[in-house]
């Protein structure tokens, strides 16, 4: 899926944002979560600016740039985030706390971003099949919104940005089943009902 979506993960009760397209993590969120942990453990706040100025950090960043190209960006707007490459994110997590590093390493091996992108792609495919068989193209946007709400309820997700990997895989399966059934049955309502009921 080419659209950039910001996914949310939890770390010590704090939200950690990750971009679906670049897979960059929010260093800003990491520092906030890390500072929560450090405060509980009687440690002083972590300074991202000081950490970026360290010679060891600069050397590591240069190596990452040589291998991966762009490894850091800053977004503007309502919320300013410093976005960093996953390997740089791990290095920062280690500087904040070894306990954070373990959690972050585990994120690299899960499939949350892949599941998000897969379910986004299957949504587009499902929508195409439903649109082809929808009797009134002018009202299709209303119809597809209702289908999306039914799917969200079925997988018990509050929103897709904070959905779990399992919820996103479930969503993907329902999308695929609806697409196939819609094409075979040529009856969207029946296709949606059967796919949601059997999943």
ABEGO torsion letter per residue (X at the ends): XABBBBBBBBBGGBBBBBBAAAGBBBAAAAAAAAAAAAAAAGBBBBBAAAAAABAAAAAAAAAAAAAAEBABBBBBEABBBBBBBAAAAAAAAAAABAAAAAAAAAAAABAAAAAAAAAAAAAAAAAAAAAAABABAAAAAAAAAAAAAAAAAAAGBABAAABBAAAAAAAAAAAAAAAAAAAAAGBAAAAAAAAAAAX
